[in-house]
Amino acid sequence: MSGVVTRGGRIRRAAFLMLLALAAETLSVYWNHPLSFYLFVAVGGVLSLLAVVSFLLSWISPHSKPESWGSVTSIDDSKEAVNG
């Protein structure tokens, strides 16, 4: 199950992208240069858009279990193993 991204991982990625976007936009506000507007619109806007898309995709993506769960057996399989 290597390479599977869980729903929580997608939300964390969206939050990280949004933090990067906010940092770029904050930097562009305090940077006194004509290119700061392009930083605000291009970098901040693209990162914000990626964050929103990643967050929305986490809602519609199929649910997957984290790798740390390992192999999970159903309750019926467990009862059959105990009862023989």
Stockholm file with secondary structure:
# STOCKHOLM 1.0

chainA/1-84         MSGVVTRGGRIRRAAFLMLLALAAETLSVYWNHPLSFYLFVAVGGVLSLLAVVSFLLSWISPHSKPESWGSVTSIDDSKEAVNG
#=GR chainA/1-84 SS CTTCCCHHHHHHHHHHHHHHHHHHHHHHHHCCSTTHHHIIIIIIHHHHHHHHHHHHHHHHSCCCCCGGGCCCCCHHHHHHHHHC
#=GC SS_cons        CTTCCCHHHHHHHHHHHHHHHHHHHHHHHHCCSTTHHHIIIIIIHHHHHHHHHHHHHHHHSCCCCCGGGCCCCCHHHHHHHHHC
//
